Amino acid sequence: MTEKCGVVALIGAPNAGKSTLINALVGQKVAITSSKPQTTRTRLLGIAIEGSVQLLLVDTPGIFEPRRRLDRAMVSAAWDGAEDADIIVLLVDARAGLGDKVTSIVERIKHRSEKTILVMNKVDIAAKDKMLKHTAKLHEIHDFEETFFVSAKTGDGLEELRTYLVAAMPEGPWHFPRDQVSDASERILAAEITREQIFRQLHAELPYATAIAMEQYKERPDGSLEIHQQILVEKASQRAIILGKGGHQIKEIGAKARAELSDILGKKVHLYLHVKVSANWDEDQSLYQDMGLDWVK
């Protein structure tokens, strides 16, 4: 059977559900998710296999109006992720509908040469009449090749979308081994899992003011992993929130991140977290390299 392999780039406004959709198509977790927007900060590749076809699914940060260097780097990563894709998928939150962010993305992609399709997500919680109106308006702006209505969370409509993507991939050799599900290194994955726990457990704006810096990552003689990470925050008051009373909060973050990493990597993980105040961490060029982002002026 002839091998096929192609790139599918997912773009959209923040909180459209791109990471959840990637995880669903791959069949296991490769990208962190949160109900909060702008969870994804860098390009990440999820790898799905269907028969002789390998789908390279590019998860990109949500596209929004950048205000600072980190924002600009994230938006740049989103558009770079769509370069040379075989298919660009515009993912839209069907419940939230249209807005300036969505329409500006459509205006930009309608001038691109790549094949584009529209995927309306979260149909399980969206009002059908409003969703169809939003879809019609989007087609007035751009002539999408196809439109799909899905719920990445429940799986509704995913089989039809997967079938279409598989059929659309060009002939060519696979780029990754059969057992690889992501291009993210274990170091990046470890940082992302910790950051996800901060998002899940701290419900204010604090998660956006944090970053994870890797201090040490090594394998012990018994095969287990020893990981030391710094959680960078902008203010002393934020450090106090992450630590929690008596260190309770950081212990909870560490315990859940450690358990998930052990499950994903299939080995015991020793995770040590430290919180450091660094007022201008978003101006540290080396940190951008750790996050897989380009330094954007």
MOURJO-V533443 format. One record per residue. RES is the residue in one small letter. PHI is phi in radians with two decimals (* if undefined). D_LAST is the distance of its C-alpha to the last C-alpha in Angstrom with 2 decimals. Layout:
# MOURJO-V533443
{{RES	PHI	D_LAST} {RES	PHI	D_LAST}}
This chain:
# MOURJO-V533443
{{m	*	47.18} {t	-1.22	44.24} {e	-1.30	40.88} {k	-2.29	38.09} {c	-2.71	34.41} {g	-2.73	31.48} {v	-1.88	28.09} {v	-2.05	27.94} {a	-1.74	24.56} {l	-1.71	24.79} {i	-2.24	22.50} {g	2.90	23.12} {a	-1.27	22.41} {p	-0.97	22.15} {n	1.23	25.56} {a	-1.33	27.07} {g	1.82	28.39} {k	-1.09	26.49} {s	-1.13	26.84} {t	-1.10	30.49} {l	-1.17	31.21} {i	-1.03	29.78} {n	-1.02	31.93} {a	-1.16	34.91} {l	-1.24	34.68} {v	-1.26	34.27} {g	1.72	37.11} {q	-2.81	35.58} {k	-1.31	32.59} {v	-2.23	29.45} {a	-2.29	26.82} {i	-1.32	26.85} {t	-2.28	27.95} {s	-2.84	28.24} {s	-1.29	29.51} {k	-1.50	26.35} {p	-1.23	23.46} {q	1.08	20.07} {t	-1.22	21.90} {t	-1.31	20.29} {r	-1.97	16.76} {t	-2.46	16.58} {r	-1.24	18.48} {l	-2.50	22.04} {l	-1.84	24.99} {g	-1.77	28.44} {i	-2.04	31.35} {a	-2.01	34.51} {i	-2.16	37.73} {e	-2.37	40.51} {g	1.12	43.35} {s	-1.65	42.12} {v	-1.91	38.76} {q	-1.98	35.48} {l	-1.68	32.84} {l	-1.78	29.23} {l	-1.73	27.75} {v	-1.60	23.97} {d	-1.57	23.07} {t	-2.11	19.69} {p	-1.06	18.03} {g	-1.11	19.31} {i	-1.60	17.56} {f	-2.56	17.08} {e	-1.42	15.34} {p	-1.26	12.03} {r	-2.06	11.99} {r	-2.39	9.64} {r	-1.02	6.81} {l	-1.05	9.77} {d	-1.04	10.96} {r	-1.10	8.13} {a	-1.15	8.52} {m	-1.17	12.21} {v	-1.16	12.54} {s	-1.07	10.90} {a	-1.11	13.41} {a	-1.12	16.11} {w	-1.23	15.98} {d	-1.10	15.62} {g	-1.13	18.64} {a	-1.55	20.65} {e	-1.13	20.30} {d	1.08	23.76} {a	-1.30	25.46} {d	-1.31	29.19} {i	-2.47	29.14} {i	-1.80	26.57} {v	-1.81	27.95} {l	-1.56	26.99} {l	-1.72	28.07} {v	-2.16	29.17} {d	-1.24	30.65} {a	-1.14	34.11} {r	-1.35	35.05} {a	-1.28	32.07} {g	1.34	32.26} {l	-1.57	30.12} {g	-2.99	27.55} {d	-1.03	24.66} {k	-1.11	22.35} {v	-1.19	24.94} {t	-1.14	25.94} {s	-1.20	22.47} {i	-1.15	21.98} {v	-1.09	25.40} {e	-1.04	24.72} {r	-1.38	21.82} {i	-1.35	23.75} {k	-1.21	26.90} {h	-1.70	25.57} {r	-1.56	24.87} {s	-1.52	27.56} {e	-1.16	27.65} {k	-1.16	30.56} {t	-2.15	29.66} {i	-2.21	31.80} {l	-1.89	31.87} {v	-2.15	32.63} {m	-1.58	33.75} {n	-1.78	33.53} {k	1.16	35.47} {v	-1.16	38.59} {d	-1.24	40.70} {i	-2.17	39.66} {a	-1.70	38.96} {a	-1.28	41.58} {k	-1.06	42.73} {d	-1.13	43.34} {k	-1.18	39.93} {m	-1.07	38.25} {l	-1.18	40.15} {k	-1.15	39.24} {h	-1.06	35.53} {t	-1.09	36.00} {a	-1.08	37.91} {k	-1.15	35.27} {l	-1.13	32.55} {h	-1.24	34.90} {e	-1.23	35.35} {i	-1.43	31.67} {h	-2.54	31.48} {d	-1.54	34.24} {f	-1.18	33.44} {e	-1.09	35.47} {e	-2.60	36.75} {t	-2.29	36.53} {f	-2.22	37.22} {f	-2.02	38.07} {v	-2.40	37.42} {s	-2.24	37.15} {a	-1.09	34.98} {k	-1.32	36.57} {t	-1.68	40.22} {g	1.67	40.00} {d	-1.03	41.45} {g	1.35	40.74} {l	-1.23	38.77} {e	-1.14	41.49} {e	-1.12	41.38} {l	-1.12	37.60} {r	-1.05	37.86} {t	-1.04	40.72} {y	-1.13	38.81} {l	-1.09	35.73} {v	-1.06	38.04} {a	-1.17	40.00} {a	-1.50	36.94} {m	-1.30	35.56} {p	-1.37	36.20} {e	-1.19	38.48} {g	2.89	36.90} {p	-1.22	36.95} {w	-1.16	35.41} {h	-1.66	32.13} {f	-2.39	32.97} {p	-1.07	36.23} {r	-1.03	38.30} {d	-1.57	37.85} {q	-1.64	34.02} {v	-1.97	32.49} {s	-2.76	28.77} {d	-1.65	26.27} {a	-1.26	24.89} {s	-1.24	26.02} {e	-1.09	28.36} {r	-1.12	25.88} {i	-1.16	23.28} {l	-1.04	26.24} {a	-1.08	27.54} {a	-1.15	24.36} {e	-1.18	24.22} {i	-1.13	27.91} {t	-1.11	27.59} {r	-1.12	24.74} {e	-1.09	26.97} {q	-1.13	29.81} {i	-1.13	27.80} {f	-1.07	27.09} {r	-1.27	30.76} {q	-1.73	32.33} {l	-1.99	30.27} {h	-1.70	30.44} {a	-1.57	28.54} {e	-1.39	24.81} {l	-0.89	24.58} {p	-0.95	23.38} {y	-1.27	19.96} {a	-1.69	19.56} {t	-2.08	20.43} {a	-2.56	19.19} {i	-1.97	21.42} {a	-1.93	21.19} {m	-1.44	23.82} {e	-1.63	26.06} {q	-2.72	28.82} {y	-2.57	29.99} {k	-2.55	33.35} {e	-1.67	36.53} {r	-1.40	39.72} {p	-0.98	43.00} {d	-1.46	44.35} {g	1.63	41.56} {s	-1.39	39.76} {l	-1.84	36.10} {e	-1.98	34.96} {i	-2.20	31.48} {h	-2.04	29.94} {q	-2.21	26.86} {q	-1.82	25.10} {i	-1.66	24.25} {l	-1.59	21.49} {v	-2.26	21.83} {e	-1.59	20.58} {k	-2.40	24.09} {a	-1.09	27.57} {s	-1.11	29.04} {q	-1.24	26.90} {r	-1.05	28.15} {a	-1.09	31.66} {i	-1.16	31.27} {i	-1.17	30.16} {l	-1.17	32.97} {g	1.30	35.52} {k	-1.11	39.00} {g	1.14	40.35} {g	1.36	37.38} {h	-1.09	38.59} {q	-1.17	35.30} {i	-1.19	33.43} {k	-1.13	36.60} {e	-1.18	36.65} {i	-1.04	33.02} {g	-1.11	33.77} {a	-1.12	37.10} {k	-1.27	35.86} {a	-1.13	32.81} {r	-1.08	35.20} {a	-1.11	37.78} {e	-1.21	35.44} {l	-1.10	33.91} {s	-1.05	37.46} {d	-1.20	38.49} {i	-1.19	35.62} {l	-1.49	35.80} {g	1.24	39.57} {k	-2.67	39.90} {k	-1.21	40.20} {v	-2.14	37.00} {h	-1.85	36.92} {l	-1.95	33.84} {y	-2.07	33.07} {l	-1.96	30.56} {h	-2.31	29.40} {v	-1.90	27.43} {k	-2.24	25.20} {v	-1.47	23.68} {s	-2.46	20.13} {a	-0.97	18.79} {n	-2.07	15.13} {w	-1.07	15.16} {d	-1.33	12.04} {e	-1.93	10.18} {d	-1.60	12.20} {q	-1.08	10.61} {s	-1.12	14.18} {l	-1.17	14.70} {y	-1.10	12.17} {q	-1.10	14.26} {d	-1.10	17.34} {m	-1.46	16.37} {g	1.36	15.77} {l	-1.90	12.19} {d	-1.38	9.49} {w	-1.42	6.52} {v	-1.82	3.78} {k	-1.39	0.00}}
